[in-house]
Amino acid sequence: MIKSVNLLLQAAFWIALWLVFNLSAYAENRPPEFYWLSVLRVVLFAIYFNVVYFFVLNVYFKGKKIKFYALAFLTFSLFLILSYILDSFILRPDLMPVRQGFELPDGVAPMRVMQRPWLMMMMPPIIIGIAIFGLSAALRAFAELEKNKKAAEEAERRRLETEIALLKSQINPHFLLNTFNNLYALSITNPAVSPAALLRVSEMMQYILYECSKKQVLLADDVAFIENYLHLQEMRLPPIVRLKYSLPESIPESIQIEPMILIPFIENAFKHGISTKTECFINIEIKLEGFQLSVRVENDVLPRTTTLNNPSGMGIDNTIKRLDHSYGEKYKLTKTMHADRHQIVLIIDLS
């Protein structure tokens, strides 16, 4: 499509140039051969332009400078020779010889052929040749600049896609490790609920394996994944932990989101906001208004503990990188730390 448009634009340019040559003054005094010969002149211009653009400058942009200079000199010389040959037949109106059988208009006297100096004959082709070469070089340089810019953008896009894929591959095992640790603890403290917990873990595994490889998933599916996770946590939490959560009841299927981009913030609250010794709370609220999704996670601030099986920080850091890449200025993340309470509010425009 782009090549066709460029071809049409170039054809329109050369036709317009031909009209400039042939719609000037004294057009009525020119024999018909003049117009056909001027077509040859414009065709020569077009051929020289395209040879320079597609062949000579192509050598230059490949870095073969010596070959480029040789080809530029050769094509320019050939252009001058052909222009000289054509110019021997296409004279200015005041130098145009009168053909036998061609009648001049009343009041116009026949003029004899005048010989023009060689330098005068060569100056117009030299100036025109330099102008055509310059125009071709400028357009090709602009095209190469755009080509390199698009190539750089494509390389950056592929690099970011690779980085996001790596971030996802890090988050999924990280999350699964914590989930299986929780399931193990639940099987010890409350064996009766283990079958229901295993069923929810199975659904979560299915989501991770078959959906998380996609760039976008249904928001409803991601929220269902979070709901399974919260039910699983409810099964294992001690009575002194107060968990409250609110999820959207109805989510249009047209709304999509990056997979597993919300769960790290929720998981982080359980990682750092629960205790088996003192009363604590976790409040989670996910709301959808139109295409604006808001997530608020609030939990008690407890002394930080570190375990070998539960590394912290990787999920949040990777998630923020994913948010930057996928949503840019369309998201806002606010973290608030009080004396005894930690809160994060994430707002994403999913339109």
C-alpha positions, 0 to 999 in steps of 0.5 A, spaced: 500 500 500 505 504 501 509 503 495 503 504 491 502 511 494 509 513 493 509 510 486 503 515 485 506 521 488 512 520 484 508 519 477 504 526 479 510 529 481 514 528 474 507 529 470 507 536 474 514 537 472 512 536 464 507 541 465 511 546 467 516 545 461 510 545 456 505 550 459 510 556 459 510 562 454 510 561 447 507 554 447 503 556 441 510 557 437 512 550 438 512 544 433 509 538 436 515 534 436 517 539 442 512 536 447 514 528 445 522 530 446 520 534 453 517 527 455 524 524 454 527 529 458 522 528 464 523 521 463 531 522 463 530 526 470 525 520 473 530 515 471 536 518 474 532 520 480 530 512 481 537 510 479 540 514 485 535 513 490 535 505 489 542 503 487 547 509 488 545 511 495 543 504 497 551 502 496 552 508 500 548 506 506 551 499 506 558 503 507 561 502 501 564 509 500 569 508 494 564 504 490 558 509 492 563 515 489 565 511 483 557 510 481 555 517 483 560 520 478 559 514 473 551 516 473 552 523 473 556 523 467 551 519 463 546 523 465 550 529 462 551 526 456 544 524 455 542 531 457 546 533 452 544 529 446 537 531 448 538 538 448 541 538 441 534 537 439 530 541 444 532 548 443 529 554 447 523 557 443 527 563 440 532 558 437 527 553 435 528 552 427 522 552 423 520 546 420 518 545 413 511 545 412 510 548 419 507 555 419 508 561 424 503 565 426 502 572 423 507 577 425 512 572 427 518 571 423 522 565 422 529 565 425 535 561 423 538 556 428 543 559 432 549 555 435 549 555 443 556 555 446 558 548 449 558 551 456 552 554 456 549 547 453 552 544 459 550 548 465 543 547 465 544 539 465 549 540 471 545 544 475 539 540 474 543 533 475 545 536 482 538 538 484 536 531 482 541 528 486 540 532 492 533 531 492 534 524 491 539 524 497 535 528 502 529 523 501 533 517 501 536 519 508 529 521 511 527 514 509 533 511 512 532 515 518 525 513 519 527 505 517 532 506 523 527 509 528 522 503 526 527 498 527 530 501 534 522 501 536 521 494 534 528 492 537 525 495 544 519 492 543 521 485 543 526 487 548 521 489 553 516 483 551 522 478 553 523 482 559 516 482 561 516 474 559 522 473 564 518 477 569 512 473 569 516 466 569 519 469 575 512 471 579 509 464 577 514 460 581 514 465 586 507 465 587 506 457 587 512 456 592 508 460 597 501 457 595 504 450 596 507 452 603 500 455 605 497 448 603 502 444 606 501 448 613 493 447 612 494 440 611 497 440 618 493 444 622 486 443 618 486 436 614 479 436 613 479 442 609 485 439 605 480 437 599 477 443 598 483 447 598 486 442 593 481 443 588 482 451 589 489 450 588 488 446 581 483 451 579 489 456 580 494 452 577 490 451 570 489 459 570 497 460 571 498 454 566 493 456 560 492 463 561 498 467 564 502 466 557 497 471 554 498 478 554 491 480 556 486 476 560 479 477 562 479 481 568 473 476 570 478 471 570 483 474 574 479 476 579 476 469 580 483 467 581 484 472 586 478 470 589 480 462 590 487 465 593 483 469 598 478 463 600 485 458 600 488 463 605 481 464 609 482 456 610 489 457 614 488 463 617 488 463 625 482 466 628 486 472 631 486 475 623 480 479 621 480 478 613 475 482 609 475 483 602 470 486 597 470 484 589 466 486 583 460 482 582 459 483 575 465 484 570 464 485 562 467 480 558 470 486 554 475 488 560 481 485 560 488 486 564 495 483 564 495 476 568 497 476 575 498 483 576 494 484 582 495 478 586 502 480 588 500 486 592 494 482 595 499 476 597 504 481 600 499 483 605 498 476 607 506 475 607 507 481 612 501 483 615 499 477 619 501 474 626 499 468 630 500 472 636 497 478 636 490 480 633 491 483 626 487 485 620 487 485 612 482 489 608 482 488 600 477 492 596 477 491 588 472 496 585 470 497 577 467 503 575 467 503 567 474 502 565 477 504 571 479 499 576 481 500 583 485 496 588 486 497 595 489 493 600 490 495 607 494 491 613 497 491 620 504 493 620 508 487 624 515 486 625 518 484 619 520 476 619 525 473 613 524 465 612 528 461 607 522 459 603 518 465 603 523 471 599 520 477 599 520 483 594 521 480 588 513 479 586 512 487 588 518 489 584 517 485 578 509 487 578 511 495 578 516 494 572 510 490 568 505 496 570 510 501 567 511 497 561 503 495 560 500 501 562 505 507 563 501 513 565 494 510 565 496 507 572 497 510 579 500 506 585 500 510 592 503 507 598 501 509 605 505 507 611 502 509 618 505 507 625 501 501 625 498 500 618 500 499 611 496 501 605 496 501 597 492 503 592 492 501 585 488 505 580 488 502 572 485 505 566 483 499 562 480 502 556 
